[in-house]
Amino acid sequence: MPRFYLTTAIDYANGDPHLGHALEKSGADVIARYRRRCGDDVHLLIGMDEHGQKVQQTAAKAGVPPQAFTDEIAARFQSMWAKLGISYDQFIRTTEAHHKAGVAALIRRIAAHNPDDFYERSYTGRYCVGCEAFKQDADIDADGKCVLHPTRVLEEVEERNWFFRLSKYQDFLRDLLTTNPSFCEPESRRNEILGLLNQGLEDVSASRARLDWAVPFPLPLSNGETQGTYVWFDALPNYLTATGFPEDGFEQRWPADLHIIGKDITRFHAVIWPAMLHAAGLPLPRQVWAHGFVQLGGERFSKSAGVKLDLGEAIDRFGADAFRYVLLREVPFDGDGNFSWERFEERYTSDLANAFGNLASRAMAMVERYCDGVVPRAARPDEEAADEADLAAYHAAMHGEHGWLLHDGLTAVYRMTQRANEYTAATAPWTVAKDPARRAELEVILASLIRRIARQTLLLAPFMPTKTAQVWAQLGGPADFEAQRYDALPSLDAGGWTVTKGDPLFPRPA
């Protein structure tokens, strides 16, 4: 089986999961579930970024030790991902012993391969605790605050640290992005990084003074002082340490096929991370995909700015599957998108209750009424051929060859659902059923409808795993729903299945 290793950004342990986290994790889960149905050996990694100044400060305000604080936060995140149906294979925490050992090993490996890449330097700069990063002039607004955290005051920091000679890898990174453009996508994000490279890279801090809540930096300063590892040099290697690095066998999974991240951390993943790996003589990930932001009323979700929505309540409103569907239908996975309850209810009603849910309910009811619940064995009508173009469009959007455009995949399935509803209206099987002489025609219509619903059910399965399993069972499909593969779709035939119409799949909102 082809291996497919994908990761999401590990979430920072200073608050509860929000809608932006849910977009990223849901999108990654959809890709993982899709690739499993393609027959791939998938490994989905998510986790928690638990070190750094911000976590230390937040834990101190709460009056608890940092480890106890991060234990509680990690439990809340894992509970939320269970609620949302995220089928991750591994949940990594940067406070785990094997991760700390892997970070130290990676830093030592860089130092061994390129002895001049780490050097001591005194530095004065403006530091954003929210970003856990020193900010350049382009990252600071007119009021002297971070453009991503405008409510936070930047800290003037002066300290002597270990620095990583990032500037050394500027030409390497430019060549990487120009000769292998798929390394960083979408194109808009890649162009941003190329623009950054054209401005010239500065070396970056690899350690921090007076930072106790951190992985100890394995190289002491010349004065003997031991510092904490700068949080990004701790966080980024999680994708590698999760494979067992530096122990034997980590190469069986590394390099990662896909890093899914938010656009605000593209620079770290498309500049610092590949430079670190190259310096260590390790293979690079095959692709970094930077999705956009979910906005509420045009504003980015931000706890510090007071723009928030209770994620648990949002999921409970229509259920996890409907929430996943609407979120990924409304928010393009290659850009920003707005969230509103008005639009949520409109999309839920139009796509799920009225289109797919109503189609499935009516078709199964007619099979029960006119065929004693057994799907007829009948030839495919010419109308089904029109679905082939949308089936190809679905796979093109979902397979990543031209980008991870999950919203386009859902649009393709919706067109298939609309076409099946139009076919139902045009053929009027309830009228055909009144004429015994048209029995063969009726069986062609009903067999076609159930076959098309079964196909759409499989295509929607990565987005709505629980609801589609329910539909599949009602259609009378083979018992092992998760074992159904996409290469079998062309020959899918529901003839002989026994349908069992149940309660409405997507009840209309009151």
C-alpha positions, 0 to 999 in steps of 0.5 A: 500500500502506498504510504501517505503521511500528513500532518497539521500544525500542532496547536498552541496550549494556551486556550480552547480549540476554536473554529480556525482549529476545526477548519484545519483539523476537519480538512486534514481528516477529510484528506486522510479519509479520502486517501484511505479509500484510495487504498493508501496506508495513511498516518495523520499526525496532530498534537499540541505545542506546549512550551514557550513564554506564552504558555508559561505566562498563561499557566502562571496567571491560572496559578498552576504549574505549566505541565498541569496546565498543558495536561488540561488543555491537551485533554480539552483539545482531544475531547473536541477532536473526538466530538468532531470525528477527527480520525488521527493516528497519532497525537503528539505533545512537545512535552513528551520525552521522546520529542525532547530527545528528538529535538536535541538530536536534530540540533546536534545533527545540524551542528555536526553537519554544519558547525558554523550554522549555530553561533552566539550573538547578543540581540535586541529586538521586538518580540511578540509573545502571541506569535512567539517570534521576533518581529521585523518592521513589515510585521509591525503596524503603525501603532507599533504592535504585531499585525497578527496580535494588535492587542498585544504590546511588543516586548523589547528584548535584549539577550545573548542567544544561539542563532541559526544561520538562516541567511546561508540558505537563502539561495537554496530556498529560492531554488527550492520554490522556483524549481519545485513550486508544489513544495509550497502552495497555494501559489499566493503563499509561495509568492509571499515567501519568494517576496520574503526571500527577495528582501533577504533573510536574517538569521534567527534565534535558536535559543532563549535566555531566561526561558524555563518552560522549554526543551533545554538547548543542547549546546551551552553558551561559551560562558557555560549558560544553558538556555531554552530552545526557541519555541519554533525550533521545538515545535517544527521538529514534531513532524520528524520526532513523531516518526521515531527520529533519531531511532532506527526506522524513522525513514519508513515514514519520513519525509512527510507527504503533506504539512497542512498549516494556517497561512500565518505560519507559512514562513516558519514551515516554508523557510525555517523548517526546510533550512533546518532539515537541509542543514541536518542532511535530512529529506524535506517534506514533499509539500506545505499547504497553507489554508486561510482564515475563518472569519466572523463578520469579516474579522479573524477569530482571535481570543485576544481580540474578543472575536470568538464562537463556542466550538462545542455549541457550533458542532452541537447545533446540527451535529458534527457531520453537518458542521464539517460539511458546511464549514468545508463547503463555505470556506475555500481551503485555499483562501479565507472565508466567512462564517455566519449562522444565517449562511450555515442554515441556508447551506444546511437546508439547501444541500443536506436537507433539501438536496441529498437528504430528500433525494435519498429519502424519496428514492428509498421510499419508492423502492420500498413501495414499488419493489418491496424494498429490493433494488431492481437489477437494471441497465444504466440510463444514458443520464448517468453518463453526465456524472462522469465529468463531476466524478473526475472533478471531485477526484481532481479536487481531492487528490491534491495534484492541482491543490487541496480544493476540498470545497470544489470536491463538495461542489462537484458532488452537489452537482451530481445530487442536483442532477439526480433530483432533476432526473427524478422530477423529469422521469416521475417514477410515481407516475410510471408506477401506475402503468404496469406496462412500464414496469421495466422503465420504473426499475431502470429509474429506481435502480439508477437513483439508488446507484447514484445515491450510493456513489454520492454517499461514498464521495461524501464519506470523508466529509460526513463519516457518520451520516454516510455510514447511516445512509449506506446501511439504509441503502443495504450496501455491503456491511464493511462501509469503511472498506469500500474503495474508490477504484470500485466506483465505476462498477458499483451496482446496487441491484439486489440491495434491500433498502430500509428507509429510516428517520430523516437524515437531516431534519430541517431547522425549526 
